[in-house]
Amino acid sequence: MSFIRILFISFVFSVLPQVVFSQVSVTISKEITKVDGKSFYIHRVEKGQTLYSIAKAYGVKVEQIVKYNTNAKKELSIGQVLKIPKNEAFSHIGTDKPITPEGFTYHKVVKGENLYRIMYDYQVKLDDLQKYNKDLTTNIQIGQWILIPNKSFLKAELVTSKYDSLITYKVKRRDNFFRLEKKFHINQQQLEQLNPEIKESGLQKGIEITVPYFEDKSNIPEYEEVSLDTISYEIVKNNELDTNYHCEKIEYNQHIYKLGLMIPIYSNLDADIRVENDYLIKGIDEYVSFRFIEFYQGMKLALDSMEKLGFKAEVFVWDTKADTNTVDSICMLKEFKELDLLFGPFYSKNVKRVQKAARDNSIKVVDLFSPYFINADSISQFFITNSSVNNKYNALAKYISDSLSNYRISIIHQGYDEDLKSLNSLKNALLGNNIDTNSIYVYDYTFNGLNNLEKELSSDKQNIIFNLVDDEAKISDFLRQLNIETKDYSIMVMALDKVWGKYRTLELDYLSHLKYTCATDYYIDNSDSFVVIPFEKKFYDTYKRIPSKLGYLGFDISWYFGNEIYYFGSNFSECGDRLPIRNISTNYTFIKLRQGVYRNISTNVIQYDNYQKYKKN
């Protein structure tokens, strides 16, 4: 009996035309009023909205809306004004995650946690937690759901709390900050504090902004900066539980996990693949539909291996077609909202769209290739598999410090902003590994740097040369000139593989003679008869092709996270160092950067020598 069920869904639009396109979104109102000391949103009903959709958007129950709007029980009409109560959420225990209001995150308590740990992790005061979770005490229980206000929401709350009533105002053609100050009795700083978006966009005709309404104009508050208190780690240390319970391995885990893969298969281009005869078949790399398919194939092999350990999962595979509308549609699916773990999406333009949906549904996300960082307030838990540039430079610096001696370090760049950022990162890494600053020399291409570097090569030391330039022609010329110097000097060239690895014209002769040494997240030892060769054989037997980089990554990432969730459950985030997992290309080590954000710090130092590649760390 198979315990892993894979559902391949490649046609989101045709499956859900009514659900995806007929729902009317509900925007949280910016109008707030107080009645008998209690705060309410003022919501105006729009066409297509229902009590259920409004309640879901505001994170309250239908019964709560009806309680304060008795006429809403019979029917809703377009333009009808509803009072939506604020701060009505309760913490509770249950398997189903409650509806998450905008500006909040739900946290499910796990073994080893206490309320002080949650306060520190989310940087939220006890008063704020109790404000949004009635009857919440420090005596929390495993499985309890706690509503956590995001930092941006708390700041907005501090700002709006200064005003008795807020209304929405549509900016007119001749409005400016001076006119609005006269009309609403607050200055530009206060308007921007209430409406952060106008700091960037300015006052544009037709946009709606939030402004205060004063009945008593003799008591208008002045502008003051708003900041949140910092929760010290001391509160955790003074109230710590035995966190070993949190990372206790689960024996005979029978839970069925729900995994998702968002991958661009481009099933909409199926017609491009079908041909009348075999003579018209192109090379596999010429079909965009096959660009990422190997990742899925590697993932499937990993899940097959996990199944033999007893792992049970339901896997949903969605074809994003690299299209933002398709991604948005997938995020609305019931199956998506019930995921424990999501792999993807593959393109950076869709990452932020997925982050919000993941946060709203408490889904852990494994980011595969995104090069930029993310806002911790916008996510649930986010795992970045690529190690950082700083970490790669640190790996190279550590190799120099640990393995080399009697060296002279040269760094060459061409003065661009990216070069200077890399130069700063590299210098910090070298100094952090106790490398003497007197042995470091910097050259600029724009000031005859390469010629000066060659003139100053040391005849009695190992010349280690870092090239920070991202220009194929310059790199090729750099290698050619330095290769000539190897007759008289000992030279080792260093760079990041993510830069040099994308260029195909670099001469292997030069790289080998210059002992090119790089830091990379990906390395395969093709001579490894214990792991690599058996995997290649299995991949070929299954798919009739030798795996490339994506095939290995698909296996490694799925194998790592499959083991983590199987042995430690859905809340495996803090347990990454408790389970030694051997991968094929990279052995991941994740560290917590900040609340909700984890990044891999493992990287490989690879050296070319005698036309072979060797791992040096």
N, C-alpha and C positions, 0 to 999 in steps of 0.2 A: 504493500500500500504506500502510495506517495504522500509525504507529509509537506511537500512544498508545491503550491499551486501557482503557476505563472499565468496571468491574464494579460494578453497583449492587446491594448486598446489604441487603435491608430486613427480613429475617425471621430474625434470629440464633437465636431460640429454636427455631423449627421446623426449622432446618437441622441443629443439633447437639444434639439432646436427649440422646444417649448420652454424647458427649464432655464436654459442659458439666456434666451433673448426676451422672454416674456416678463421676467421679474423686474420690478421697479426698485432701484436702489433707494435707500433712506439715508439722507444726510443728517448728521447730528446738528441740531439747531445751536446757533450761537447766542440766542436770546435766553436769558436766565432771569428769574424773578424770585423773590422771597415772599412766602405767605406764612404768617405766624412763626417766623424764624426758620422755616424749612425751604430749601432751594428746589426750584422746578425749572426744567427746560420748557420753553414755549415752542411747541411743534405745530406747524401748519400742514395738514394732510394734503398730499398730492395725488394725482390720478394713478390708480393701480396699487396704492399702498393699502395694507391691511393691518389690523391690530397686531397680528403675529409678526409681520415684517418690521413694524415700528418697535415692538417690544424687543425683538432680537437685536435691532440696531443699537438700542439704548441699554441693552443688557438687563432688562427688567422682565417681570412676568406680565402676561396680559391682565391678570387679576389686579396688579398694582396700578395699571393705567385706568382700568374701569373704576377702581376705588376712588380716584380723584377726578374722574370724568364720567359721571353716571350716564350721560347721554350717549357715550360711545358704545355702550353695551348693545344698543339696538342696531345702529349702522353708522358708517363713516361717510362723510361727504367731503368733496374737494373744497379746500379752504378752511375746513373745520379746525379750530384751535384746541390743542390738547395740552394739558399740564403733565409733564413726565417727571416723576420724582427722581431726585439725585440721591446717591449714597444709600441705596436700598439693598445692596448685595449682602449675602450671608455666606460665611464659610461653612462647608458641610462635607460629609464623607459619602462617597458613592463612586461607582465605577465609571459613570458617565460624566464627562467634563461639562460643567454648566456653560451657559451662553456667556461669552466674553464681551463686555462693553468696550467701546472705542476708548483707547487711552489706558487700557489695563492688560494685564497678563494673569492667567490663572496658574498657580503653582501647586503641584500635588506633592504632599509630604511623603518622604521615603525614610527608610531605616537610617538611624544615625543623625537625623536632622533635628534641630530644635528651632524655636522661633527666633532666637538670637542669631543663629547661622543664616536664616532666611533674611532677617533684617540687614545683616552685613552684605550678603551676596547681592541683594537688590538695592542696597543703600536707601532703605525706607525706615522711617521712625516707627516705633511701636504705636504711637498715637494715630498715625496715618493708616496703619494696618487695621487697627481696631475701628477706625472711622468707617472703613469700607467693608469690614467683616464683623457684623454685629455678633456679640457674645463670644468673640475671639479672646482666648486667654493664652498664657504661656504654656499651658498643658495641651499641646497639640498631639494629634494621633496620626499614625501611618495611614495613608490613603485620603487624608483630609485635603480638600481643595481650598486654597487661600487666594483671595483676589489681591493682586499686587498693582498699585498705581504706577505707571511709568513716570520717569523723571519729568518729561515734557508736560505731562498732565498735571503733576504736582506744582510745577512752576506756574502753569496757567491758572490753577486753582488759587495760588497765593495772590496772583494779580487780580483775578476777578472778585476775590473775597473783599477787596477794598471798596467795591461799589455795591450799592443796594440793589440796583436793577440795571440790566444790560439789554440793549435793543440792536436790531440789525439796520444798517443804513446803506443805501445804494449811492455810490459816489457819482456826482453829477459833473458835467463837462467843465465847469469853471471852478470846481472845488480845489483847494490847496490846503496845506496844513494851517495856514493863518485863518482862512475862512472857517475851517472845522473847529479850530480852537475857540473862535467867537461863538460858534453855534452850540458846541457841546461842553465848553468850559474845561477842556483838558488840552495839554500841549502835545507837540509832535512825539516826544519821548513816550508819553503815556499811550498815545494812539498806536505807536509801533510795538509797545509792550503788550497791548491787547491784541494786536494783529501783526505777528512777527513777519508774515509774508510780504507786507508792504515795505519792509526794509530793503528788499531786493527789487520788487516790482514798482514801487512808488504808488501814488494814487492814480489809478486808471479809471476812466469813465466806465460805469456799469458794474464794477466789482462791488461785492457786499462786504462791509466791515462791521466789526462790533464796536459799539460806542455806549457810554454810560448814559442813564437818564436820571437826572437829579430833580426831586421834588423840592428839596431844601438846598438852595444854591449857596447857602452860607456855610455849608459843611462839605466842601469839595476837597478830596484828598490830594496831596502833592505827589509828584513823582519820586519813587525810591527804587533802588536796585533790588532785585529779587534773587536770592540764592538759597540752595537747599543745604541743610546740615549734613556733615559727613559722619557716617557711622564708623567708629573706630573698631579695629580688630580686637581690641581689649575686651569688648563686650562678648565676643565669641570665646576667647580664651578663658574668661571668667565663668562661662556658662556652657562649656563644651561637653558633648557626649562622646562616647567611644565610637569614633567614626569607622572603626574596623567593621562594624555591623553593616555599614552602608555598602562596603565592597566585599561582602561575603559571597562566595560563589554559590550559585543556585544549583542544587543537585537534581538531576532528572527533570530539567525544565520542560514542562509540557505545554507551556503557553504558545498560542499561535500568533506570531507577530505579523504585522502588516507593513510591508516595505513597498516603496514606490521608486520608479526610475523614470525621470523625465529626460528623454533623449531625442534628438532630431534625426528621424529615420527618413523623413520626406516621402511618406507614402503617397502624397499627392503627385509625385513625379513618377509613379509606377509605369506610366506609358513610355517614359524615356528608356526604361530597362528592357521592355519587351521588344524583340526584334524578329524579323521574318525568317532569318537563317543565321547559323553560327558565324558566318563570315562577317556579320555586322556587329558582333560583340566587341566592345572596347575593353581597354585595360580597366581593372577594378577601381583604380584610383581616379578614373575619369567620371565615375558615377557618384554624384553627391549623396545619393541614398545609402551608399556603403561607407561613407566617411567615418561614422562612429559605430557601425554595427559590431565591430570587434569588441568594443567595450561590453556590449550586452552579451556577446558570446563568452567572454572571459568571466563575466558576472555569473552566467548560468553554470559554468563549470565549478565556480566557487560554491554556489548554492547546492549543487549536486553533492559536493564533498561535505558541506555542512549537514545535509540531510542524513548522511551516514553516521554522523555524531548524535543524531536525534533531534536536530533543529527543525522546528516547524514554522512555516511562513506562508503567507499569501502575498504574492508579489504582483504589483500592478505596473505594467510598462506602458507609458504614454508617449506617443509620437508628437513632439512639440512643433515639428516642421520649422523650428527656429523662428516661430511667429508669436508675437506678443499677445494677440487676440486668442490664439489657441492656448497659450500658457494661462491666461486669465480664465478661460473656460474650464481647464483642467482643475484649477484651484477652487472652483465652485462645486466640483463633484463630491458627492457623499463619500465615495471611496477615498478621495484625497484627504478629506477632513478627518478620517479615522486612522490615518497612517501613524505608525510609531517612528519611522525613519524614512527619509527621502534622499535619494541620490540625484544630483543635478540641480538646475538645468545646466546645459553645457555652454551657453553663451552668456557673457556678462550682462548684456542688456536686459536679460530676464531675471537676473538674480534678485534684485530688489523687489520685484513683483512677487516672487515666491516667498521672500523673507516675511512680508506682512501676513500672507496667508498662513505661513508656518507658525508665526507668533500667535495668531488668533486661534489656532487649533493645537497648540503645544506639540508641534512636530519638530523633531531633530532633523537638521539638514546637513548633508555632507557635500561641501562645495568642491567641485572637481578641478576647475581651471580658472576661476575668477581671479584676476590680478589685483583687485582693489579691496580696501577694507570696508567694513560695514558698521552701521550704527547699532550699538548694543541694545538700544531701546526698541529697535524694529524687529527683533528676532526672538525666537524661543531658545534654541541652542544650535550653534553653528560651528561646524568643524571644517577648517581650512586645511586641505591635504598638501598644498604646495608650501614648502618652507620659504621663509622670507629672504630677501636679498641680504639683510644684515646677518642672518644665520648662515648663509652660504659663505659670505666673506669670513665669518668667524671660524667656519670649518677649515678654510684654506689657511687662515692665520694660525690656527691650532696645529695644523700639519707642519707648518714651517717651524713653529716653536718646539714641537715635540720631536720632530724627525730630522731637521736640518741644522747645520752649524756653519759658521764662517761664511756668511752670506751678505750680499748687498742688495737691497730692495729698491727697484725703480718702479715708478707709477707714471704712465703716460695717458693723457686725456686731450680733448680738444676744446675745453672751455665751455661746453654747453651746460645748461642747467642740470640735465640728467647726469652728465659726467661729474659735475661738482657734487651732486647728491651722493653718487657712488663713491667718489673720492673721500667724502666725509665718513661714510659708512665703513669703507675699507680702513681708513686711518684709525677709527675707533676700535675696529676688530684687532688690528695689529697691536695697538697700545694695550688693549684688554688682555692680550696674550703675552704681555711683558716683553714685547719686541722693542729694542732700543731705537728711539727716534733718530739717533745719529746714523742709523743704517738705512734710513728711508729717504729717497730722493724723488722729487716730483718734476715732470716735464710736460710742457704744453705744445701740442702739434703746431698751433698757430705761431709759435715763437721758435721755429726750427727745432722743435723738441726731439724728434727722432734722431736727427744728426748729432745733437748734443748728447743724447743718451748713449749712442754708439761710441762717441769719443771718450765717454767716461766709464765704459765697461771695465770691470776689475779683472786683472789677469791672475790674481791669487785668491779670489773668492768665488763662491757660487753666485752668479748673477740671476736674481729672481725678478722677473719683469711682469707687472700687471698692466694689461691693456684695457682701458675702460671705454674705448671707442666702439660705437655701434655703426660701422660703415664697412661693407664687405670689401670694397676696393682698397681702403686704407689698411684693413686687417691683412689682406693678401699681400700688399706691398711690405707691410711691417714684417710678416713672416719670411718673405723672400730675402729682405735685407739682413735680418738677424740670422737666417740660416747660413749665410756666407760667413758670419762672425763666429760660428761654432767651431771653425778650424782653429781659432786662437783662444776662444773663451768658453768657459762652462756656463751655459745659459739654460734657464728653465722659465718658460712662459706660462702665465696664469691668467684665467678669465672665468666668467660665468658661462656655463653651457647654454643657458637660456638665450644668450646673445650669440655666441659663436656657433652654437649647435644648429641654428636656423640657416646657416650659409653652407651651400653645397660645393663651392668652388675652392675651398681651402685645401691646399695640397697636403695629403697624408704624409708625404716625405718630410715636409717642413715640420708638421706637428710632432712627428716621431723624433726627428733630430733635436728639436727644441724641448723635448719632454713636456709637451703641453699638458698642464694640470688644471683641472676644472672642478667646480662644485656643481652637482646636479642632483635632482630628486630621483632620477631614474637611472638604473644601471643593471644590466643583465650579464652574468658570468656564463657565457655559452659553453664553458668547459665543465660546468657543474653537473655531474652525472647523477647526483642524488635528487635534485629538485628541478632544475631548468630543463634538462633533456627529457625526463619523463613527462613534464608538463607540455613541452612542444609536441611530443608524440601523441599525447591525449588530445591536444587541440587539433592536430592534423587529422587524426582518426575521426574526430567528430565533425570538423568543418572543412576538411580537405585543403587546408592552407596552414602555413607556418605563422604563428602569431607575431604581430608587430607590437609597438609600444602600447597601443590602446588595449590589446588583448591582455597583456600582462597587468596593466593598471586596473582593468575591469575585474580581474581575478583578485589582485592584492587588496583593493579597497573593499570589495564585497567580503572577502575572507576575513579581513581585520574586523570590520564592523559586525559581521555575522557572529564571530566569536564573542565579541564584546557584549552584544545584546543577548546572546544565548546564555552566557555564563553569569552576567550581572544584571540582566533585565533591562527594561526601558531606561532606567536611571543609571546608566553605565558611565556617565560623563567623568566622574571623579576617579574612575577605577582603571584608567588606561595603563598605568604602570604596574598593575597587580597581575597582569596576565601576559607572559612572554609569548608573543605571536610572531612566528617567522614567515615573512612574505618572500616573494620571488625577487622583486626589484628594489623595494624600500621597506625597511622595518620601521613602521611609524611610531613616533613618540609624541604625544600631544600634551601641550601645557596649557593651562588656563590663563589667557591674557587679561580677561575681565569677565564680569558676569555674562554668561551665555556664549562667550567666544573662546574657542580652542584652536590652537594651531600646531601643526606638525613641525618639529624642530630637527628631525632626522634628515641628514643629507649625505651624499656620497662624494668623497674626494677621489677623482679618477685621473690616472696619469697615462699618457701615451708613451710607450717605450718599445723600440724594436718592432714597430708596426702592430703592437698589441696594446690592449687597455687593461690596466691593473687598478684594483681598488686599494687606496692607501690609508684608509681609516677604518 
